[in-house]
């Protein structure tokens, strides 16, 4: 076991986002998260954003987010599911990892529109929800909803 401090590992364009080390194999989640991450990365770069692909490596396990939109200052993590246990797990990971990109807003990228309960949970915790809709992406941004920054 290593005693290295947690750090950000940047991924090369050819490095796969999934499966993530340290996570149980889930082919459906891996496939859908890869697809939405790729589409969102293309979406952001087409808009002129500077986007970094990364993993946050911790000891002894790996906590991971997926993208850092340096233009918007958002750390992004892909989520296949939006039920309560998945939201709690994602909340913990993205909240811990966001400290490496401070100041950074937190965003969860879903493979489909999350339900109203999930959106309310994320809004309460000031986490942006993003999901694909047609050829673009929709955002539920708690800062925009409350008029804050």
Secondary structure in CASP SS format (residue, H / E / C, confidence):
PFRMAT SS
TARGET T0000
AUTHOR 0000-0000-0000
METHOD secondary structure of the structure
MODEL  1
X C 1.00
X C 1.00
X C 1.00
X C 1.00
X C 1.00
X C 1.00
X E 1.00
X E 1.00
X E 1.00
X E 1.00
X C 1.00
X C 1.00
X C 1.00
X C 1.00
X C 1.00
X C 1.00
X C 1.00
X C 1.00
X C 1.00
X C 1.00
X C 1.00
X C 1.00
X C 1.00
X C 1.00
X C 1.00
X C 1.00
X H 1.00
X H 1.00
X H 1.00
X H 1.00
X H 1.00
X H 1.00
X H 1.00
X H 1.00
X H 1.00
X H 1.00
X H 1.00
X H 1.00
X H 1.00
X H 1.00
X H 1.00
X H 1.00
X H 1.00
X H 1.00
X H 1.00
X H 1.00
X C 1.00
X C 1.00
X C 1.00
X C 1.00
X E 1.00
X E 1.00
X E 1.00
X E 1.00
X E 1.00
X E 1.00
X E 1.00
X C 1.00
X C 1.00
X C 1.00
X C 1.00
X E 1.00
X E 1.00
X C 1.00
X C 1.00
X C 1.00
X E 1.00
X E 1.00
X E 1.00
X C 1.00
X C 1.00
X C 1.00
X C 1.00
X E 1.00
X E 1.00
X E 1.00
X E 1.00
X E 1.00
X E 1.00
X C 1.00
X C 1.00
X C 1.00
X C 1.00
X H 1.00
X H 1.00
X H 1.00
X H 1.00
X H 1.00
X H 1.00
X H 1.00
X H 1.00
X H 1.00
X H 1.00
X H 1.00
X H 1.00
X H 1.00
X H 1.00
X H 1.00
X H 1.00
X H 1.00
X H 1.00
X C 1.00
X C 1.00
X C 1.00
X E 1.00
X E 1.00
X E 1.00
X E 1.00
X E 1.00
X E 1.00
X C 1.00
X C 1.00
X C 1.00
X C 1.00
X C 1.00
X H 1.00
X H 1.00
X H 1.00
X H 1.00
X H 1.00
X H 1.00
X H 1.00
X H 1.00
X H 1.00
X C 1.00
X C 1.00
X E 1.00
X E 1.00
X E 1.00
X E 1.00
X E 1.00
X E 1.00
X E 1.00
X C 1.00
X C 1.00
X E 1.00
X E 1.00
X E 1.00
X E 1.00
X E 1.00
X C 1.00
X H 1.00
X H 1.00
X H 1.00
X H 1.00
X H 1.00
X C 1.00
X C 1.00
X C 1.00
END
